[in-house]
Amino acid sequence: MLVAVYRELVATGEWAEDPNFLARIRLKPMRTLSGVTTVTVLTKPYPCPGECIFCPTDVRMPKSYLPDEPGAMRALQHEFDPYDQVTARLEALHAVGHPTDKIELLILGGTWSAYRKDYQQWFIRRCLEAMNGGAPAETLTEAQERNETAAHRNVGLVVETRPDHIRPRELAWLRRLGVTKVQIGVQSLDDRILALNRRGHTVAEVHRAFALLRAAGFKIVAHWMPNLLGATPQSDREDFARLWQGLAPDELKIYPTQLLANAELYEYWQRGEYTPYTTAELVDLIADIKTTIPPYCRVNRVIRDIPSTNVVEGNRRTSLRQDVHQQLVERGQQCRCVRCREIRHHRVDPTDLRLDDLPYETDTSKEHFLSFVTPDDRLAGFLRLSLPTADAPATGLTDLRGAAIIREVHVYGQSLPVGEERRGAAQHIGLGTRLLKEAEALARQHGFHRLAVISAIGTRQYYLDRGFQRGELYLIKPLV
Ligand code: SF4
């Protein structure tokens, strides 16, 4: 109500616009503090090729979702219609005071690649039409072109899928759809545990999928599950360490296995073959592994948002992140992941920032995590640069031949309406441009003759303004 009255007063000219005031009355301000506004939508109920024993089944929902999870509930209300879901979400976010001009579209629901391609295309076209203010488009390409200058620009597009669905041909398809980030179910890096839980893929396939996604410049979010059938807290600690040996995901969702009555694991539990960890065991485990996470990775979640009433036995606390952080404080330890170091609402003095270069290696690339850091170790912005090695798999993507690849540029600050300035907000002091220049110099230094960037539809103009040219599926800059 406060936001509505504020907007009305501004519209009638009785009040001057005041972004700082709006920031104080905004509901759930954390939602957009990382710089973009996320809109989550779900695809329609559809079977998944997976047979994972821990995964719940509900005929009303896409595989693995429950109708009373917050995002899922909204999707169900809109009968999974993409246009209605996006429109309603944009209106709701606007009503509680969030900016809606830069939108990361997060598409959830089972295995994206298992849906028919015409459905995938239609789904994204309809989402974009909603972001384009309702203007209909004949084709996905038309909707994408319109979105480049629309009121609600798509600055990131995320889908979730299985490792065994990532093939070279899928990479180009995902790019054509406009995808910039892929969430991938890893769950475990132990073939015995993968088989016991009937994941239907191997660890080698996870490595292949990561190599392909990385070679195509996608940002990679790994889902990892402790407490699967056959695991112990100790085996989980060892398993987690394997994530950083060659795979090195950019983001991570830790989803402790939750025992649900509508998943097959329930029968194992009834027979006494499965025991969920207690909350204390889980907090201990996550606190242990959290301090081992490299600073280039962002931990998005440490528990899935499943209402505790669905959990049969084991941890029911959904505030696990706070419990883990409390435990770390008591131990005198700190997590240095991206999320824990984000600048949030702190002001940035550009003259105080230090440029850090964190190099690390993966199975198929040398990576550089370039970041601007404040004197108290907070991240004001970062860039992910991939320098493919000779082991990098062939992607068949002509734009990327012989190119160093920028996979992400992220500068923090409340996502300000385009063109609006606020003193000290990191997004507006040229940090992105400086990071790009640094990446360019590094790529040149390592003998690359061109630089490619994976760009969402709504950020293309940003790169075009900085010397990049349109390629087929990426933006390219020759390095001369
Ligand atoms: S692949 Fe994912 S959605 Fe499909 S059954 Fe397994 S966990 Fe569930």
Boltz pocket constraint, residues with backbone or C-beta under 6 A from the ligand:
constraints:
  - pocket:
      binder: B
      contacts: [[A, 48], [A, 49], [A, 50], [A, 51], [A, 52], [A, 55], [A, 56], [A, 63], [A, 64], [A, 110], [A, 111], [A, 162], [A, 185], [A, 199]]
      max_distance: 6.0
